[in-house]
């Protein structure tokens, strides 16, 4: 038994030592083409409907959906402004021995909204700074 473990350990070490992986670091500017600054983000985001919801985990136990309150968006609110962020999600589940099915539903790539949110905050900050200047000027003219 000891010899088996020793041999296995040696073989594993030999296998690991013979595998080599070569990595390549690619600059992000080489990966991305047609780069453009975001604008009018606030207007686009204004039409989205953020929601809090619970999955129907009783009815769809087989999908292993997370329990408790979740946050997201009504998919229908994305259809006009961001149709490219809607995708068909698929969950596979077993219904018996050697029998698998798939449940499909529309979902939103919420993480893609982060750059738009940052852009919208920057747009609002510019507006706030302009309003502050106007307020100072109005107070001076009194």
C-alpha positions as CSV (number, residue, x, y, z in Angstrom):
1,X,0.0,0.0,0.0
2,X,2.8,2.4,0.9
3,X,4.5,1.6,-2.4
4,X,1.3,2.4,-4.4
5,X,1.1,5.8,-2.8
6,X,4.8,6.5,-3.4
7,X,4.5,5.5,-7.0
8,X,1.4,7.5,-7.5
9,X,3.0,10.6,-5.9
10,X,6.1,10.2,-8.1
11,X,4.0,9.8,-11.2
12,X,1.9,12.8,-10.4
13,X,5.0,14.9,-9.8
14,X,6.4,13.8,-13.1
15,X,3.2,14.6,-14.9
16,X,3.0,18.0,-13.4
17,X,6.6,18.8,-14.1
18,X,6.3,17.9,-17.8
19,X,3.3,20.1,-18.4
20,X,4.2,23.6,-19.3
21,X,1.9,26.5,-19.9
22,X,3.0,29.5,-21.8
23,X,1.0,32.7,-21.1
24,X,0.6,35.7,-23.3
25,X,-0.1,39.2,-21.9
26,X,-2.1,41.2,-24.4
27,X,-2.6,44.9,-23.9
28,X,-6.2,46.0,-23.5
29,X,-5.8,48.5,-26.3
30,X,-5.0,45.8,-28.7
31,X,-8.0,43.7,-27.7
32,X,-10.6,46.5,-28.0
33,X,-11.4,48.1,-31.3
34,X,-13.9,50.9,-32.3
35,X,-13.6,52.4,-28.8
36,X,-15.9,55.4,-28.2
37,X,-16.7,57.6,-25.2
38,X,-20.2,57.0,-23.7
39,X,-22.6,59.9,-23.8
40,X,-26.3,60.4,-23.1
41,X,-26.1,57.5,-20.5
42,X,-28.4,59.2,-18.1
43,X,-31.2,59.4,-20.6
44,X,-30.8,55.7,-21.5
45,X,-30.7,54.6,-17.9
46,X,-33.7,56.6,-16.9
47,X,-36.0,54.3,-18.8
48,X,-34.9,51.1,-17.0
49,X,-37.0,49.5,-14.2
50,X,-35.0,48.3,-11.3
51,X,-36.9,45.7,-9.3
52,X,-36.6,43.6,-6.1
53,X,-38.0,40.1,-6.5
54,X,-38.0,36.5,-5.2
55,X,-37.6,33.5,-7.4
56,X,-40.4,31.0,-7.3
57,X,-38.1,28.4,-5.7
58,X,-41.1,26.2,-4.8
59,X,-42.3,25.8,-8.3
60,X,-38.9,25.6,-9.9
61,X,-36.9,23.6,-7.3
62,X,-35.2,21.7,-10.0
63,X,-33.5,24.9,-11.3
64,X,-31.7,25.5,-7.9
65,X,-32.5,29.2,-8.1
66,X,-31.2,31.4,-5.2
67,X,-33.7,31.9,-2.3
68,X,-34.4,35.3,-0.7
69,X,-34.7,38.7,-2.1
70,X,-32.9,39.5,-5.3
71,X,-32.3,42.7,-7.2
72,X,-32.3,43.1,-11.0
73,X,-34.2,44.7,-13.8
74,X,-37.5,44.1,-15.6
75,X,-36.2,42.5,-18.9
76,X,-39.0,44.4,-20.8
77,X,-37.4,47.7,-19.9
78,X,-34.2,46.7,-21.7
79,X,-35.9,46.0,-25.0
80,X,-35.8,49.6,-26.2
81,X,-32.6,51.0,-24.8
82,X,-30.3,47.9,-24.5
83,X,-31.6,45.0,-26.5
84,X,-28.0,43.7,-26.9
85,X,-27.9,43.1,-23.1
86,X,-30.7,40.7,-23.1
87,X,-29.8,37.0,-23.5
88,X,-31.4,33.7,-23.2
89,X,-30.2,31.9,-20.1
90,X,-30.4,28.1,-19.9
91,X,-30.5,25.9,-16.8
92,X,-30.0,22.2,-17.2
93,X,-31.8,19.8,-14.8
94,X,-32.3,16.1,-14.4
95,X,-35.8,14.6,-14.6
96,X,-34.7,11.0,-14.1
97,X,-31.8,8.6,-14.7
98,X,-30.0,9.7,-17.9
99,X,-32.7,12.2,-18.7
100,X,-31.8,15.9,-18.8
101,X,-33.9,18.8,-19.7
102,X,-33.2,22.5,-20.2
103,X,-35.3,25.5,-18.9
104,X,-34.7,28.7,-20.9
105,X,-35.6,32.3,-19.9
106,X,-34.6,35.8,-20.8
107,X,-32.1,37.5,-18.6
108,X,-30.1,40.7,-18.5
109,X,-26.3,41.2,-18.5
110,X,-26.4,43.6,-15.6
111,X,-22.7,43.9,-15.2
112,X,-22.5,45.6,-18.6
113,X,-24.4,48.5,-17.0
114,X,-21.5,49.6,-14.8
115,X,-19.7,51.7,-17.4
116,X,-23.1,53.3,-18.2
117,X,-23.7,54.1,-14.6
118,X,-20.3,55.7,-14.2
119,X,-21.0,57.8,-17.3
120,X,-24.4,58.9,-16.0
121,X,-22.9,59.9,-12.6
122,X,-20.3,62.0,-14.5
123,X,-23.0,63.6,-16.6
124,X,-25.0,64.5,-13.5
125,X,-21.9,65.9,-11.8
126,X,-21.3,68.3,-14.7
127,X,-24.9,69.4,-14.4
128,X,-24.6,69.9,-10.6
129,X,-21.4,72.0,-11.1
130,X,-23.2,74.2,-13.6
131,X,-26.2,74.7,-11.3
132,X,-23.9,75.6,-8.4
133,X,-22.2,78.3,-10.6
134,X,-25.6,79.6,-11.6
135,X,-26.7,79.7,-8.0
136,X,-23.6,81.6,-7.0
137,X,-24.1,84.1,-9.8
138,X,-27.8,84.6,-8.8
139,X,-26.8,85.3,-5.2
140,X,-24.2,87.8,-6.3
141,X,-26.7,89.7,-8.4
142,X,-29.1,90.4,-5.6
